[in-house]
Amino acid sequence: MTMALARNRRSHRTIDYWPGFVDALSTLLLAIMFLLTVFVLAQFFLSREISGKDDVLNRLTSQINELTQLLALEKSGKQDLEDALANLQASLAQSESDRTRLQQLLDSGAGAAGAANARVATLEGELDTEKQVSARAMSQIELLNQQIAALRSQIAAVEEALQASEAKDKNSQAKIADLGRRLNVALAQRVQELNRYRSDFFGRLREILSDRENIRIVGDRFVFQSEVLFPSGSSDLNPAGQEEMRKLAAALIDLAKEIPAEINWVLRVDGHTDNVPLSGTGRYRDNWELSSARATSVVKYLIANGVPANRLVAAGFGEFQPIAEGDDDAARATNRRIELKLTEK
């Protein structure tokens, strides 16, 4: 008899290890999902920040291109004026040559002195006119040089602003990366703390409700079969369900005293039904309403037994989240359930 009792104890301990292993594995998967979500969010905000900086860089590049085109136009105008000045200087040299030649003719022929003098006066007048044109051209060239210098100053200012923007962008990226790392660490710590309290909560519920075969743990949720809590087709807790909910409320109140205030936790109560449609003539028109009413009934009963209302959430899923496939009675009975999940808002 003693050997039989020892075998029974070893068998009992083996059965107790399996839910703990499943609980630890589900907790690890949940932490990985949180980390992936945070990483995607950080990448999303980082891409938005970089996209904004790219827009600024594109606008600055466009302004530089416009200023470069204006500079090319101004250089072209300056070249035209320089060409005109060269032509005027050539004409001036030619006029000086003609004047010299006429002066020689005047010296050699006294008879042609009058005509030569007239020709000299005409050439001098033309020479003065060309000198005035040359002076205006020089003034325009000086103005163009000043405009070119101003354009170069503007280009230098734009390049300086572009460099400052690039440096600021690099600094922003470094800050975003540092913020993402700190956020990942903080979230990981919060997830670890919540998972520890969730394990404690499930452990207490297992101790309180261990004598019920139709109450079990599935993943990270504590599952009550609907038959334990409600009559068929009803959302009113039966006496046995009220007793189970009183135990649950006591466990929640004890746990709430231990969880730090900075962890914004809630107990989510999910109602599920099987896939048998309701007649529509009773109290509830469909399974949506029945599942929501059952979840709400559990939440209200927990509140009546001292659980803070801001720590409870009720949700109805109808028949659309089954955990057992098939249309046989066993599968439908498994899918008719109330699930409890300790999570963060």
C-alpha positions as CSV (number, residue, x, y, z in Angstrom):
1,M,0.0,0.0,0.0
2,T,2.9,2.4,0.8
3,M,4.4,1.7,-2.6
4,A,1.1,2.5,-4.3
5,L,0.8,5.8,-2.4
6,A,4.4,6.7,-3.5
7,R,3.5,5.9,-7.1
8,N,0.4,8.1,-6.8
9,R,2.4,11.0,-5.5
10,R,4.9,10.8,-8.3
11,S,2.1,10.7,-10.9
12,H,0.5,13.7,-9.2
13,R,3.8,15.6,-9.4
14,T,4.2,14.8,-13.0
15,I,0.8,16.1,-13.9
16,D,1.5,19.3,-12.0
17,Y,4.7,20.0,-14.0
18,W,3.0,20.1,-17.4
19,P,0.7,23.2,-16.8
20,G,3.7,25.1,-15.4
21,F,5.7,24.2,-18.5
22,V,2.8,25.4,-20.8
23,D,2.5,28.6,-18.7
24,A,6.2,29.4,-19.0
25,L,6.2,28.7,-22.8
26,S,3.2,30.9,-23.4
27,T,4.7,33.7,-21.2
28,L,7.9,33.5,-23.3
29,L,5.9,33.7,-26.6
30,L,3.9,36.7,-25.2
31,A,7.1,38.6,-24.3
32,I,8.6,38.0,-27.8
33,M,5.4,39.3,-29.3
34,F,5.6,42.5,-27.2
35,L,9.2,43.0,-28.2
36,L,8.4,42.6,-31.9
37,T,5.6,45.1,-31.6
38,V,7.8,47.7,-29.9
39,F,10.5,47.2,-32.6
40,V,7.9,47.7,-35.4
41,L,6.7,50.9,-33.7
42,A,10.2,52.2,-33.2
43,Q,11.0,51.5,-36.9
44,F,7.7,53.2,-37.9
45,F,8.5,56.4,-36.0
46,L,12.1,56.4,-37.2
47,S,11.0,56.1,-40.9
48,R,8.6,59.0,-40.3
49,E,11.4,61.2,-38.9
50,I,13.9,60.3,-41.7
51,S,11.2,61.0,-44.4
52,G,10.7,64.5,-43.0
53,K,14.4,65.2,-43.1
54,D,14.6,63.9,-46.7
55,D,11.8,66.4,-47.7
56,V,13.9,69.3,-46.2
57,L,17.0,68.1,-48.0
58,N,15.1,67.9,-51.3
59,R,13.8,71.4,-50.9
60,L,17.3,72.7,-50.2
61,T,18.7,70.9,-53.2
62,S,16.0,72.4,-55.4
63,Q,17.0,75.9,-54.2
64,I,20.6,75.3,-54.9
65,N,19.8,74.1,-58.5
66,E,17.8,77.3,-59.1
67,L,20.6,79.5,-57.8
68,T,23.1,77.6,-60.0
69,Q,20.9,78.3,-63.0
70,L,20.7,82.0,-62.2
71,L,24.5,82.1,-61.8
72,A,25.0,80.5,-65.2
73,L,22.6,83.1,-66.8
74,E,24.5,86.0,-65.1
75,K,27.8,84.5,-66.3
76,S,26.4,84.3,-69.9
77,G,25.3,88.0,-69.7
78,K,28.7,89.1,-68.4
79,Q,30.4,87.3,-71.3
80,D,28.2,89.1,-73.8
81,L,29.1,92.5,-72.3
82,E,32.8,91.6,-72.4
83,D,32.5,90.7,-76.0
84,A,30.8,94.0,-76.7
85,L,33.5,95.9,-74.9
86,A,36.2,94.1,-76.9
87,N,34.4,95.1,-80.1
88,L,34.3,98.7,-78.9
89,Q,37.9,98.7,-78.0
90,A,38.7,97.3,-81.5
91,S,36.6,100.1,-83.0
92,L,38.4,102.7,-80.8
93,A,41.8,101.3,-82.0
94,Q,40.6,101.5,-85.6
95,S,39.5,105.1,-85.0
96,E,42.8,106.1,-83.5
97,S,44.5,104.6,-86.6
98,D,42.2,106.5,-88.9
99,R,43.0,109.7,-87.0
100,T,46.7,109.2,-87.3
101,R,46.4,108.5,-91.0
102,L,44.3,111.6,-91.5
103,Q,46.8,113.7,-89.6
104,Q,49.5,112.5,-91.9
105,L,47.4,113.4,-94.9
106,L,46.8,116.8,-93.4
107,D,50.5,117.4,-93.0
108,S,51.3,116.2,-96.5
109,G,48.5,118.0,-98.3
110,A,47.6,121.5,-97.3
111,G,44.9,121.6,-99.9
112,A,43.0,118.8,-98.1
113,A,43.4,120.4,-94.7
114,G,39.8,121.5,-94.4
115,A,38.3,118.1,-95.3
116,A,40.8,116.4,-93.1
117,N,39.9,118.6,-90.2
118,A,36.2,117.9,-90.7
119,R,36.9,114.2,-90.9
120,V,39.0,114.4,-87.7
121,A,36.2,116.2,-85.9
122,T,33.7,113.5,-87.0
123,L,36.0,110.7,-85.8
124,E,36.6,112.5,-82.5
125,G,32.8,112.7,-82.0
126,E,32.5,109.0,-82.8
127,L,35.4,108.3,-80.5
128,D,33.7,110.1,-77.6
129,T,30.4,108.2,-78.2
130,E,32.3,104.9,-78.2
131,K,34.0,105.9,-74.9
132,Q,30.6,106.6,-73.3
133,V,29.3,103.2,-74.5
134,S,32.4,101.6,-73.1
135,A,31.9,103.3,-69.8
136,R,28.4,102.0,-69.6
137,A,29.5,98.5,-70.4
138,M,32.1,98.6,-67.7
139,S,29.4,99.8,-65.2
140,Q,27.2,96.9,-66.2
141,I,30.1,94.4,-65.8
142,E,30.8,95.8,-62.3
143,L,27.1,95.4,-61.4
144,L,27.2,91.8,-62.7
145,N,30.2,91.0,-60.6
146,Q,28.4,92.3,-57.5
147,Q,25.4,90.1,-58.3
148,I,27.6,87.1,-58.8
149,A,29.3,87.7,-55.5
150,A,25.8,87.9,-53.8
151,L,24.7,84.7,-55.4
152,R,27.9,82.9,-54.2
153,S,27.2,84.2,-50.7
154,Q,23.7,82.8,-50.9
155,I,24.9,79.4,-52.2
156,A,27.4,79.3,-49.3
157,A,24.6,80.0,-46.8
158,V,22.5,77.3,-48.3
159,E,25.3,74.8,-48.2
160,E,26.0,75.7,-44.5
161,A,22.2,75.2,-43.7
162,L,22.3,71.9,-45.5
163,Q,25.3,70.7,-43.5
164,A,23.6,71.8,-40.3
165,S,20.5,69.9,-41.3
166,E,22.4,66.8,-42.0
167,A,24.2,67.0,-38.6
168,K,20.8,67.5,-36.9
169,D,19.4,64.5,-38.7
170,K,22.3,62.3,-37.6
171,N,21.8,63.6,-34.0
172,S,18.0,62.9,-34.2
173,Q,18.6,59.3,-35.5
174,A,21.0,58.7,-32.6
175,K,18.5,60.0,-30.1
176,I,15.7,57.8,-31.6
177,A,17.9,54.7,-31.5
178,D,18.7,55.4,-27.8
179,L,15.1,56.1,-27.0
180,G,14.1,52.8,-28.7
181,R,16.7,50.9,-26.6
182,R,15.5,52.4,-23.4
183,L,11.8,51.8,-24.4
184,N,12.6,48.1,-25.1
185,V,14.3,47.7,-21.7
186,A,11.4,49.4,-19.9
187,L,8.8,47.3,-21.7
188,A,10.7,44.1,-21.1
189,Q,10.8,44.9,-17.4
190,R,7.1,45.6,-17.3
191,V,6.3,42.4,-19.2
192,Q,8.5,40.4,-16.8
193,E,6.8,41.9,-13.8
194,L,3.3,41.3,-15.2
195,N,4.1,37.8,-16.2
196,R,5.4,37.1,-12.7
197,Y,2.1,38.3,-11.1
198,R,0.1,36.4,-13.8
199,S,1.9,33.2,-12.8
200,D,1.2,33.9,-9.1
201,F,-2.5,34.6,-9.9
202,F,-2.8,31.4,-11.9
203,G,-1.0,29.5,-9.2
204,R,-3.5,30.7,-6.6
205,L,-6.5,29.9,-8.9
206,R,-5.1,26.4,-9.4
207,E,-4.9,25.9,-5.6
208,I,-8.4,27.3,-5.1
209,L,-10.2,25.5,-8.0
210,S,-8.0,22.4,-8.4
211,D,-10.9,20.1,-7.5
212,R,-13.0,21.0,-10.6
213,E,-12.3,19.1,-13.8
214,N,-14.1,21.5,-16.1
215,I,-11.9,24.5,-15.0
216,R,-8.5,24.5,-16.7
217,I,-5.6,26.6,-18.1
218,V,-5.3,27.1,-21.9
219,G,-2.2,29.1,-22.8
220,D,-2.2,32.3,-20.8
221,R,-5.9,32.1,-19.9
222,F,-7.9,30.5,-17.1
223,V,-11.0,28.8,-18.7
224,F,-14.3,28.0,-17.0
225,Q,-16.8,25.9,-18.9
226,S,-20.1,27.7,-19.2
227,E,-22.0,24.8,-17.5
228,V,-20.0,25.5,-14.3
229,L,-21.3,29.1,-14.2
230,F,-24.6,29.5,-16.1
231,P,-27.7,27.5,-16.9
232,S,-28.2,26.7,-20.6
233,G,-29.1,29.8,-22.6
234,S,-28.9,32.1,-19.6
235,S,-26.4,34.8,-18.4
236,D,-27.4,34.6,-14.7
237,L,-24.8,33.0,-12.5
238,N,-26.0,29.8,-10.8
239,P,-25.1,29.1,-7.2
240,A,-22.1,27.1,-8.1
241,G,-20.8,29.8,-10.4
242,Q,-21.3,32.4,-7.8
243,E,-19.2,30.4,-5.4
244,E,-16.4,30.1,-8.0
245,M,-16.5,33.8,-8.7
246,R,-16.3,34.6,-5.0
247,K,-13.1,32.6,-4.8
248,L,-11.8,34.4,-7.9
249,A,-12.7,37.8,-6.4
250,A,-10.8,37.0,-3.2
251,A,-7.7,35.9,-5.2
252,L,-7.9,39.1,-7.3
253,I,-8.2,41.4,-4.3
254,D,-5.1,39.8,-2.7
255,L,-3.1,40.0,-5.9
256,A,-4.1,43.7,-6.4
257,K,-2.3,44.5,-3.1
258,E,0.9,43.1,-4.4
259,I,1.1,44.5,-8.0
260,P,2.9,47.9,-8.1
261,A,0.7,50.9,-8.9
262,E,2.7,51.7,-12.0
263,I,1.6,48.5,-13.7
264,N,-1.7,49.3,-15.3
265,W,-3.2,45.8,-15.3
266,V,-6.7,44.5,-16.0
267,L,-8.5,41.1,-15.8
268,R,-10.2,40.5,-19.2
269,V,-13.3,38.4,-19.1
270,D,-14.1,36.8,-22.5
271,G,-17.4,35.2,-23.2
272,H,-17.6,32.4,-25.9
273,T,-20.5,30.2,-27.1
274,D,-20.8,27.1,-29.4
275,N,-21.9,27.4,-33.0
276,V,-25.5,26.4,-32.4
277,P,-27.7,29.5,-33.5
278,L,-30.2,30.8,-31.0
279,S,-33.9,30.9,-32.0
280,G,-34.0,34.7,-31.8
281,T,-37.3,34.6,-29.9
282,G,-35.8,34.4,-26.4
283,R,-34.0,36.9,-24.2
284,Y,-31.0,37.0,-26.6
285,R,-31.2,37.3,-30.4
286,D,-27.9,35.6,-31.2
287,N,-24.7,34.2,-29.7
288,W,-23.0,37.6,-29.8
289,E,-25.5,39.0,-27.2
290,L,-25.3,35.8,-25.1
291,S,-21.5,35.8,-24.9
292,S,-21.3,39.5,-24.1
293,A,-24.1,39.2,-21.5
294,R,-22.3,36.3,-19.7
295,A,-18.9,38.2,-19.7
296,T,-20.7,41.3,-18.3
297,S,-22.5,39.2,-15.7
298,V,-19.1,37.8,-14.4
299,V,-17.6,41.3,-14.3
300,K,-20.5,42.8,-12.4
301,Y,-20.4,39.9,-9.8
302,L,-16.7,40.4,-9.3
303,I,-17.3,44.2,-8.7
304,A,-20.0,43.4,-6.2
305,N,-17.5,41.2,-4.4
306,G,-14.9,44.0,-4.0
307,V,-12.9,43.9,-7.2
308,P,-12.2,47.5,-8.5
309,A,-14.2,48.2,-11.7
310,N,-11.3,49.8,-13.4
311,R,-9.4,46.5,-13.3
312,L,-12.0,44.5,-15.2
313,V,-12.9,44.3,-18.9
314,A,-15.8,42.3,-20.5
315,A,-15.8,41.1,-24.1
316,G,-18.1,38.8,-26.1
317,F,-16.8,36.7,-29.0
318,G,-19.9,34.6,-29.9
319,E,-19.0,31.4,-31.6
320,F,-16.2,32.8,-33.7
321,Q,-13.2,31.9,-31.5
322,P,-13.5,28.1,-31.0
323,I,-10.7,26.1,-29.3
324,A,-12.1,22.7,-30.4
325,E,-13.0,21.9,-34.0
326,G,-16.1,20.0,-35.0
327,D,-19.8,20.0,-34.5
328,D,-20.1,17.1,-32.0
329,D,-21.4,17.6,-28.5
330,A,-17.9,17.3,-26.9
331,A,-16.4,20.1,-29.2
332,R,-19.4,22.4,-28.6
333,A,-19.2,21.8,-24.8
334,T,-15.5,22.8,-24.9
335,N,-16.2,26.0,-26.9
336,R,-18.9,27.1,-24.4
337,R,-16.6,28.9,-21.9
338,I,-15.6,32.0,-20.0
339,E,-11.9,32.9,-20.3
340,L,-9.9,35.0,-17.8
341,K,-6.7,36.7,-18.9
342,L,-4.5,39.0,-16.7
343,T,-3.0,41.5,-19.0
344,E,-2.0,45.2,-19.3
345,K,-4.2,48.0,-20.6
